[in-house]
Amino acid sequence: MPNLSHRRHHPRALSALACGLGLAISNAWGGGILIYEAGQEGNGLANAGAAALASDPSVLMSNPAGIAELRGTQLSANAQVILGDIRFSRGSNNQFAGNEGGNSLEYLPGSSLFVSHQLDERATLGFGMYGNFGLALDYDDDWAGRYFTQEAAVIGVSLQPTIAYQFTDDLSVGIGPRFMYAYYRTEMAINNNLLGVTDRPDGQLEYKDTDWGTGVNVGLLYKLDARTRIGLAYTSKIDLEFKDSPDVRKVSNPLLNAALNRLDVDTLELDMSVPQTVLLSIAHQLDDQWTLLGSLGWQDWSEFGDIGVEVDTDLAGTSRTVDRRYKDTWHASLGAQYQVTRKLRWNMGVGYDSSAVDDKDRTVDNPMNETWRLATGFNYQVEEGLDLHMAYTLVWLGDMDVEQTKSRSGNSLSGTYRNTALHIVGGGATWRF
């Protein structure tokens, strides 16, 4: 939960934080949506079977035990791009002037690298570098919701050394400490026309910082029979702490600057937890061509949720709001693989994630909703030691109504995100030595 550390006066930061800037700090598109698509072949399966399907080293991200199934040395390099269609439309109850913000997520690139090396018949080492947490929003500077947010981004890149051991012919166990480097940034406009002062241009507030956090991924993989495997994986939470003195510019309202006499705020500290997760997956080979896949998952977004900070003022005083009312989410997915030829494999999948917020608690700095995934892709064996893969995933969030109100001044931003969607295109190669 964030807190405001009390230090010496910082006049411009104090004036902004004291008087209704709507400083709302949260993970952009984080709640309820982890990025399952990190460029690997599983892109085309909507996360179905992710903890049970061990076809390349990228399995260590979903289940560290999976690399025990890989022979020799294998290297997988991947890249993907997220193309967004996230557009806000003002409603009849909106009380803020400005445009509708445009497409707040046009594109976001990413990449990943995984390697595994078999030490002997039982033990395998692995390493992964990947980004499966965080997205970003960037609205037009003069949009109607600029006093809530203009830009928000949180990006996490994980480094995960891994060891897996095959205790029996049927049971493998794996563990991987996870080191995440995270970047956080938010920017918003300052309303210089508060408390009766008019015709003044907006000011600006920017907050950014980086931090390292640590966690652990553990998992097991069990063969029920020659055709069926079950995977169970747990990912611990990762605690992150961002601490920065907000950069406040162009505050021209004398009443705002007078607020520094009532507050002593210089440094804003934000504590964030990347949620712990549990994933259960199954892979069942029907015959030489068809393999059926499924996954059930839980994500602990309720602990992540108390991270919002909003400072709002009227003539009666100042208030702060920190409760974002996040809740835990559930994931389910089904998929299949079809071996078209000896070299070509076709993947397909559908997935569902519940929303981390109720409709009444949705905010424009993190407009979350329940999501559906539709995915497809292919893997092609170029030669004995080289596979290529490509995939496409549609992440559908649909229509999302927003009614966000300043807690003391009472002004409301009202509207709808219509037909919201993300398009994820990825591909890569796996070398086997």
Legacy VTK file of the C-alpha trace (Angstrom):
# vtk DataFile Version 3.0
C-alpha trace
ASCII
DATASET POLYDATA
POINTS 433 float
0.000 0.000 0.000
1.453 3.414 -0.879
2.355 5.999 1.670
3.387 9.620 1.545
6.681 10.222 3.342
6.847 13.508 5.245
9.952 15.556 4.576
10.916 19.160 3.940
8.580 21.286 1.875
8.809 20.920 -1.880
6.573 23.830 -2.974
5.645 22.747 -6.471
5.143 19.092 -5.606
3.117 20.037 -2.561
0.833 22.317 -4.493
0.099 19.579 -6.991
-0.417 16.777 -4.507
-2.506 18.907 -2.186
-5.068 20.220 -4.562
-6.945 17.745 -6.624
-4.623 16.530 -9.312
-6.112 13.076 -9.119
-2.729 11.412 -8.671
-3.803 7.882 -9.576
-0.962 5.401 -9.597
-1.649 1.878 -10.765
-0.487 -0.807 -13.124
-1.666 -0.071 -16.634
-3.644 -3.082 -17.799
-1.948 -5.193 -15.141
-4.907 -6.201 -12.983
-6.361 -9.466 -14.209
-4.180 -9.614 -17.328
-0.790 -11.268 -17.255
0.868 -11.496 -20.634
0.843 -15.213 -21.395
2.206 -14.486 -24.871
5.965 -14.025 -24.537
6.766 -15.052 -28.118
7.011 -18.821 -27.640
5.023 -21.487 -29.493
2.396 -21.422 -26.714
1.292 -18.060 -28.140
-1.132 -19.932 -30.355
-2.763 -21.887 -27.518
-4.249 -19.116 -25.295
-2.242 -20.589 -22.368
-3.937 -23.999 -22.691
-1.647 -26.751 -21.429
1.092 -24.236 -20.583
2.285 -26.068 -17.448
2.107 -29.535 -19.046
3.442 -29.024 -22.583
7.241 -29.184 -22.718
8.202 -28.625 -26.364
10.921 -25.957 -25.922
12.813 -24.133 -23.110
10.144 -21.419 -22.792
8.167 -23.877 -20.631
10.307 -22.759 -17.658
8.258 -19.546 -17.556
5.038 -21.516 -16.967
6.455 -24.595 -15.218
10.164 -24.967 -14.338
9.796 -28.763 -14.170
9.105 -28.909 -17.914
12.726 -28.478 -18.991
13.490 -31.936 -17.522
11.733 -33.312 -20.635
14.140 -31.560 -23.033
17.126 -33.414 -24.423
20.579 -31.954 -25.086
20.957 -28.180 -25.300
18.117 -26.045 -26.623
17.840 -22.312 -27.293
14.624 -20.401 -28.059
14.605 -16.745 -29.183
11.306 -14.926 -29.659
9.753 -11.547 -30.379
6.225 -10.193 -30.338
4.277 -6.968 -30.667
1.036 -6.000 -28.923
-1.260 -3.856 -31.072
-4.051 -2.208 -29.115
-7.457 -0.742 -29.898
-8.357 1.080 -26.659
-10.494 4.158 -27.312
-12.533 6.194 -24.835
-15.859 7.803 -25.835
-17.358 10.530 -23.627
-20.760 9.957 -22.070
-23.620 12.375 -21.409
-22.645 12.722 -17.723
-19.064 13.765 -18.433
-18.094 17.064 -16.735
-14.572 17.543 -18.088
-13.686 19.394 -21.296
-11.259 17.891 -23.779
-11.098 15.329 -26.556
-11.556 11.554 -26.225
-7.891 10.646 -25.961
-7.338 8.668 -29.170
-6.022 5.097 -29.205
-4.209 4.820 -25.863
-2.215 1.702 -26.823
-1.036 1.678 -30.435
1.780 -0.857 -30.088
4.168 -2.358 -27.531
7.080 -4.599 -28.643
8.691 -7.346 -26.598
11.180 -10.183 -26.796
12.320 -13.234 -24.846
15.194 -15.705 -24.685
15.217 -19.195 -23.147
17.896 -21.878 -22.921
18.077 -25.374 -21.419
21.008 -27.771 -20.985
20.741 -31.400 -19.966
23.389 -32.208 -17.349
22.651 -35.947 -17.255
19.696 -38.303 -17.604
17.954 -36.713 -14.592
19.059 -33.080 -14.173
18.578 -30.096 -16.506
19.594 -26.460 -16.119
17.770 -23.556 -17.769
17.634 -19.790 -18.013
14.940 -17.411 -19.203
14.768 -13.680 -19.876
11.224 -12.557 -20.579
8.603 -9.884 -19.982
5.168 -11.230 -19.071
3.964 -8.452 -16.788
2.766 -4.961 -17.599
1.462 -2.819 -20.426
1.183 0.908 -21.100
-1.392 3.593 -21.855
-0.744 6.915 -23.610
-3.699 9.286 -24.093
-3.704 12.632 -25.914
-2.352 15.352 -23.625
-5.556 17.420 -23.742
-8.101 14.596 -23.415
-11.056 14.818 -21.035
-9.456 12.516 -18.446
-6.109 14.301 -18.317
-6.516 15.170 -14.600
-6.662 11.426 -13.855
-3.908 10.296 -16.228
-2.217 11.091 -19.538
0.389 8.352 -19.571
0.838 5.262 -17.395
3.340 2.449 -17.852
4.717 -0.428 -15.858
7.115 -2.849 -17.532
8.678 -5.863 -15.819
11.527 -7.943 -17.287
12.295 -11.216 -15.495
15.563 -13.154 -15.301
15.032 -16.763 -14.206
17.781 -19.359 -13.725
16.149 -22.778 -13.355
16.976 -26.325 -12.346
14.742 -29.342 -12.932
15.210 -32.906 -11.758
13.479 -36.069 -12.916
13.014 -38.081 -9.717
11.316 -40.995 -11.471
10.416 -41.813 -15.041
7.035 -40.197 -14.347
7.736 -37.306 -11.934
9.831 -34.175 -12.541
10.233 -31.177 -10.217
11.669 -27.760 -11.037
12.497 -24.504 -9.289
13.619 -21.131 -10.581
14.390 -17.967 -8.596
12.972 -14.979 -10.453
14.597 -11.545 -10.551
12.394 -8.784 -12.001
13.601 -5.380 -13.121
10.600 -3.042 -13.233
10.048 0.438 -14.651
7.119 2.599 -13.580
5.957 5.940 -14.998
2.821 8.044 -14.781
2.037 11.527 -16.062
-1.030 13.724 -15.677
-2.240 17.297 -16.043
-2.699 19.719 -13.147
-5.916 21.728 -13.108
-4.889 25.329 -12.466
-8.569 26.398 -12.587
-9.550 24.871 -9.245
-11.263 26.792 -6.419
-12.568 29.677 -8.503
-9.423 30.486 -10.474
-10.200 30.409 -14.218
-8.591 30.731 -17.638
-5.237 29.291 -16.678
-3.471 26.577 -18.744
-2.843 23.169 -17.208
0.220 22.320 -15.207
1.968 18.961 -15.346
3.008 16.185 -12.968
5.369 13.298 -13.755
6.365 10.384 -11.535
8.815 7.616 -12.511
11.192 5.136 -10.928
12.736 1.667 -11.320
13.204 -1.203 -8.889
14.346 -4.817 -8.587
12.132 -7.488 -7.030
12.618 -11.192 -6.371
10.348 -14.221 -6.312
10.390 -17.904 -7.196
8.701 -20.236 -9.695
8.224 -23.885 -8.709
6.436 -26.710 -10.472
5.998 -30.407 -10.997
5.220 -32.471 -14.076
3.689 -35.929 -13.800
3.027 -38.517 -16.498
-0.239 -40.317 -15.825
0.461 -42.658 -18.715
2.271 -42.677 -22.047
-0.191 -40.158 -23.549
-1.203 -37.902 -20.607
0.802 -35.350 -18.598
-0.308 -33.076 -15.757
1.597 -29.950 -14.727
1.155 -27.912 -11.548
3.044 -24.638 -11.105
3.216 -21.890 -8.497
4.656 -18.404 -8.979
5.294 -16.372 -5.841
4.528 -12.679 -5.586
7.222 -10.103 -6.312
7.303 -6.974 -4.166
8.329 -3.743 -5.869
8.922 -0.340 -4.285
8.948 2.822 -6.356
10.006 6.052 -4.668
10.269 9.431 -6.347
9.762 13.128 -5.784
7.057 14.041 -8.300
8.202 16.497 -10.967
5.608 19.293 -10.988
5.692 22.071 -13.599
3.697 25.160 -14.631
1.549 25.501 -11.494
0.228 29.075 -11.802
-2.735 28.942 -9.406
-1.835 30.849 -6.194
-4.479 28.935 -4.247
-2.821 25.675 -5.212
0.551 26.904 -4.069
-0.982 28.005 -0.773
-1.817 24.378 -0.049
1.815 23.722 0.901
0.996 25.303 4.256
-1.392 22.421 5.007
0.661 19.446 3.786
4.270 18.406 4.175
4.731 16.002 1.273
7.930 15.661 -0.714
8.367 11.988 -1.658
5.749 9.589 -2.930
6.423 5.925 -2.168
4.515 3.240 -4.071
4.582 -0.397 -2.972
3.349 -2.822 -5.619
3.072 -6.632 -5.607
3.171 -8.623 -8.823
0.587 -11.286 -7.911
1.264 -14.867 -6.959
-0.318 -17.412 -9.306
-1.255 -21.089 -9.435
-1.646 -22.951 -12.735
-2.862 -26.513 -13.346
-2.541 -27.892 -16.895
-3.142 -31.157 -18.726
-1.940 -32.454 -22.099
-3.457 -35.612 -23.592
-2.316 -37.108 -26.891
-5.332 -38.638 -28.622
-3.379 -40.162 -31.487
-0.389 -39.434 -33.695
-1.993 -36.219 -34.949
-4.148 -34.705 -32.192
-3.170 -33.472 -28.708
-5.797 -31.882 -26.423
-4.782 -29.252 -23.852
-6.373 -27.467 -20.920
-5.476 -25.092 -18.068
-7.052 -23.698 -14.891
-5.404 -20.828 -13.034
-5.729 -18.408 -10.107
-4.081 -14.989 -9.747
-3.899 -13.049 -6.477
-4.712 -9.537 -7.701
-6.493 -8.602 -4.434
-3.132 -8.025 -2.733
-1.878 -5.972 -5.662
-4.926 -3.726 -5.537
-4.384 -1.182 -2.750
-1.942 0.904 -4.760
-3.977 3.873 -5.954
-3.280 7.361 -4.608
-5.662 10.203 -5.269
-5.388 13.607 -3.633
-8.379 15.865 -4.174
-9.333 19.200 -2.612
-12.268 21.504 -2.100
-12.583 24.461 0.288
-13.343 22.098 3.179
-10.052 20.199 3.066
-8.054 17.477 1.400
-8.692 13.731 1.045
-6.680 10.732 -0.113
-7.973 7.505 -1.646
-5.895 4.318 -1.774
-8.341 1.414 -2.165
-8.687 0.237 -5.775
-10.922 -2.698 -4.749
-9.058 -5.245 -6.835
-10.077 -8.868 -6.497
-8.569 -12.253 -7.357
-9.016 -13.549 -10.890
-9.515 -16.962 -12.483
-8.251 -18.326 -15.778
-9.501 -21.210 -17.924
-8.382 -22.274 -21.380
-8.775 -25.133 -23.851
-6.638 -25.856 -26.873
-5.411 -28.421 -29.344
-2.408 -29.242 -31.484
-2.746 -30.930 -34.866
0.251 -32.514 -36.560
-0.537 -31.641 -40.156
2.609 -33.252 -41.570
5.784 -34.642 -40.065
7.249 -31.101 -40.032
4.185 -28.856 -39.595
2.163 -28.541 -36.360
-0.939 -26.342 -36.030
-1.937 -24.805 -32.664
-5.290 -23.361 -31.588
-6.811 -22.262 -28.288
-9.472 -20.245 -26.460
-9.067 -18.734 -22.987
-11.003 -16.723 -20.419
-9.847 -14.464 -17.548
-12.227 -12.909 -15.030
-11.930 -9.199 -14.247
-9.910 -7.875 -11.328
-12.453 -5.069 -10.739
-16.222 -4.720 -10.709
-17.729 -2.385 -13.307
-18.391 0.352 -10.719
-14.712 0.432 -9.688
-13.194 0.759 -13.170
-10.787 3.680 -13.704
-9.279 5.292 -16.800
-5.710 4.766 -15.635
-6.402 1.013 -15.563
-9.566 0.182 -17.558
-9.828 -3.549 -16.864
-12.506 -6.060 -17.790
-12.981 -9.797 -18.179
-11.097 -11.035 -21.234
-11.466 -13.703 -23.902
-8.489 -15.022 -25.870
-8.688 -16.586 -29.322
-5.345 -17.859 -30.567
-3.791 -19.810 -33.400
-0.306 -20.493 -34.697
2.045 -23.044 -36.213
5.420 -24.682 -35.646
7.536 -25.762 -38.619
10.624 -27.978 -38.446
13.060 -26.535 -40.964
15.640 -29.213 -40.226
16.502 -31.659 -37.470
17.878 -28.982 -35.132
15.771 -25.940 -36.058
12.082 -25.109 -35.577
10.300 -21.880 -36.516
7.015 -20.745 -34.970
4.523 -17.917 -35.434
1.245 -17.142 -33.677
-1.589 -14.637 -33.351
-3.792 -13.958 -30.317
-6.887 -11.781 -30.081
-7.492 -10.528 -26.525
-11.084 -9.276 -26.400
-12.240 -6.967 -23.574
-15.402 -5.636 -25.235
-17.274 -2.568 -23.966
-16.216 -1.022 -20.645
-18.228 1.750 -18.973
-16.344 4.236 -16.768
-17.752 6.686 -14.206
-14.826 8.150 -12.269
-15.479 10.997 -9.823
-13.171 13.285 -7.852
-13.767 12.371 -4.217
-14.176 15.943 -2.862
-14.767 18.301 -5.774
-17.342 15.869 -7.169
-16.582 16.338 -10.870
-17.100 13.178 -12.923
-15.451 11.705 -15.998
-18.008 9.518 -17.732
-17.805 7.411 -20.862
-17.235 4.034 -22.474
-14.380 2.078 -24.031
-16.043 0.388 -27.001
-14.961 -2.879 -28.639
-11.675 -2.884 -26.763
-9.128 -5.415 -27.997
-5.449 -6.327 -28.087
-3.820 -8.087 -31.040
-0.630 -10.006 -30.233
1.584 -11.225 -33.063
4.681 -13.234 -32.199
7.242 -15.585 -33.604
10.649 -17.071 -33.073
12.998 -19.985 -33.496
14.233 -22.925 -31.423
17.660 -24.494 -31.974
18.521 -27.937 -30.635
22.116 -29.125 -30.246
LINES 1 434
433 0 1 2 3 4 5 6 7 8 9 10 11 12 13 14 15 16 17 18 19 20 21 22 23 24 25 26 27 28 29 30 31 32 33 34 35 36 37 38 39 40 41 42 43 44 45 46 47 48 49 50 51 52 53 54 55 56 57 58 59 60 61 62 63 64 65 66 67 68 69 70 71 72 73 74 75 76 77 78 79 80 81 82 83 84 85 86 87 88 89 90 91 92 93 94 95 96 97 98 99 100 101 102 103 104 105 106 107 108 109 110 111 112 113 114 115 116 117 118 119 120 121 122 123 124 125 126 127 128 129 130 131 132 133 134 135 136 137 138 139 140 141 142 143 144 145 146 147 148 149 150 151 152 153 154 155 156 157 158 159 160 161 162 163 164 165 166 167 168 169 170 171 172 173 174 175 176 177 178 179 180 181 182 183 184 185 186 187 188 189 190 191 192 193 194 195 196 197 198 199 200 201 202 203 204 205 206 207 208 209 210 211 212 213 214 215 216 217 218 219 220 221 222 223 224 225 226 227 228 229 230 231 232 233 234 235 236 237 238 239 240 241 242 243 244 245 246 247 248 249 250 251 252 253 254 255 256 257 258 259 260 261 262 263 264 265 266 267 268 269 270 271 272 273 274 275 276 277 278 279 280 281 282 283 284 285 286 287 288 289 290 291 292 293 294 295 296 297 298 299 300 301 302 303 304 305 306 307 308 309 310 311 312 313 314 315 316 317 318 319 320 321 322 323 324 325 326 327 328 329 330 331 332 333 334 335 336 337 338 339 340 341 342 343 344 345 346 347 348 349 350 351 352 353 354 355 356 357 358 359 360 361 362 363 364 365 366 367 368 369 370 371 372 373 374 375 376 377 378 379 380 381 382 383 384 385 386 387 388 389 390 391 392 393 394 395 396 397 398 399 400 401 402 403 404 405 406 407 408 409 410 411 412 413 414 415 416 417 418 419 420 421 422 423 424 425 426 427 428 429 430 431 432
